[in-house]
Amino acid sequence: MTVETKVIKVGDSFAVILPKEIMAKLCIEQGDKMSLVKTAEGIMITSYDAQHSKQMELASKVMLENRKMLEKLAE
C-alpha cells in the first residue's frame, strides 16, 4: 500500500499527516505514541510498544559494550 501524505510545521516541530485508513491499520488513535525505526528499505512506523523499546535499548547497550567480542564471533 502506498499513500501520499504531507509534512506540516507545528510550532518548532514537524508532523506527518496520517490518513484514517493508516491509523486504523496501525490500531492507533490521536495522542498514541509511535515508533519510527530506520530499516534498509526506509523508515518503518509502528505503534509504540514500551516493553519492546526497552528491550531494544538494552540490546543496543549490550552490543556497544561487547562490540569487539561480537566482531570476533562474526568472523
N, C-alpha and C positions, 0 to 999 in steps of 0.2 A: 504494500500500500504506500503510495506517495501522496503527500498532502502539502500544498503550498501554504506558508504562513508568513507572518511578519514579525520583525523585531521592533519594539517600541521603547521609547525612553520614558522611564518612570522615576522622577526625581533625578538623583545622580546615578541611577542604575538603569539596566535594560531588562526587558521582559519579552518572552516569546508567546505569541497568541496560539493557544491550543484549541482546535475545533472541538465541539461537543462529542463527536464520534471518537476522537482520540482519547478524550477524558474518560469516556465510557469504557473503551478497551483497556485503559490503564487502571480502571476502577479507582479513579481519584476524583476529588471534589475541590472546590475553591478552598484554599488555605492548607491543603495537604502538602507534605514535604515530598520532594522528588530527588532521585539520584541521577547524576549525569556521569557516565563512565566513558572514558576515551577507549575506543577499540581500533583495531586495524582498519575497519570499514568506516569509521567516523565516530560520532557520539551516540551512545545508547541512553535513552531516557526510560527510567523505571520508577515505580512508586517506591518510596523510601522504606527501607527495612532496617531498623535500628540495630538488630542483632547481626545482620549481615554486614552492615557498615563497620561495626565494632570488630568483627572477625577479620575483615579485610584490612583494617587499620593495624591490628595485631600481626597479621601475616606480613604486611609490608615492613613493620618494625623488625620482625624476626629475620626477614630476607636481607634487610640492610645490615643488621648486626652480624649476620653469618654469610655475607657476600662471598668472601674468599673460599669458604668451605663449599658453598653451593656451586661456585665456578669449578672447583676441583671435581665434584661429583658429576657435573655435566660433561666433563671431558671423556 
